[in-house]
Amino acid sequence: MSEFVSVAKTSDVKPGGMMLVRVQRRRVALASVDGDIVAFDDTCTHEEASLSEGELYGDVVECPLHGAAFNVRTGAVESFPATVPLPVHEVRIVGDDVQVRLSDD
């Protein structure tokens, strides 16, 4: 498993918002959900589309390309056409730094 990497400040991730960061050459989206910051792969598992450019509804992100939806906490598919779960990553807050450790997915 990889190490934690500082990728943003807590103030960078607005409540109910998302942003794109890079972690070891991987595109990762950060989202603020009910006071928690979560991290997940930014690329939709259905087709090449940036999920951080989609819409966040609570803890579900909707892909801007074909409307596939995923739970950003668990990676579970919430809506077709996606059938493959979304990799999610561990997040910790140290001071005001958001740190991400990539999953093995």
N, C-alpha and C positions, 0 to 999 in steps of 0.2 A: 504494500500500500504506500502511496506517496505521502509526502510531508505536507503540513499546512503551509499555505502561501497567502500573504497579505495581498488583497486584490482591490480593496476600496475602503472608504470610510463609511461609517454607519449613516452619516448625513447624506451620502451620495445616493442611497437607495430610499426614495420617497415612499411613504405609506401607500400601499396599493399599486406601487409602480414596479418597473423592471429596468434592468440595465445589462448591457453586455460587457463581459470582462474576458481576459485571456488567462488561462492557467496552463502553463507548460504546453503552449501551442494549441490548446484546446479551447474552443469557444464555449463559454459557460454563461448562462443567464443567472442573474441574482434577482430575487423578487422579495418584496416586503409584504408579508401576509399576517394579518392580525398581530402585529408587533414582532414577528419573527422574520429573520432573513433566511431564505432558503436558496439553494443553488442546484441547477440542473443543466444538462446539455442544452445548448442553444439551438441545435439543429433538430428539426422534426424527424421522427423515425419513419414517417411515411414518404416524405420527399425533402429535398434540400430547400429548407426555408428557415429563416431566423425566427425562433419563438419569441425573442425579446421584442420583435416588431409586431407581435400579435396582441391579443387582448387578455387581460388577467381578470377573472371573475372569482373573487374569493381565493380559493387555493387551486383553481383550475385555469390553465393557460390554453388559449385557442390559437391554433396556427393560422397565420394570415393567408396562407395559400389555398388550402382545401378544407379548413375548419376542423381538422383533427383536434382533439382536446386531451389534456393530460393533467393528472393531479401533480402539482409541483412539489408536494411533500413526499409522495410515495413513488411517483413515476408511472402510476397505473394509467392505462388508457381509459379515458372517459367517453370518447366519441370516435367513431369511424371517420375517415377511412384508415386511420392508424390501427395497427394490430400489435405492434412491438412496443413494450414499455419504454419509458424515457429514463435514461440514467440520471440518478440524483446523487448529489455530493454532500459530504459532511461540512457543516459551517460552524465556526466558533467566532465569538467576539472577544477580542483582547484590547481593552481600553476602548478606543473608537475605531479600531481596525477590524474589518471583515476579513476573516481568513477562511480559505477553502482547501479541503483535502479531497482530491479526486478519488472516486470509487474505482474499483477494479474493472468495471464494465467496459 
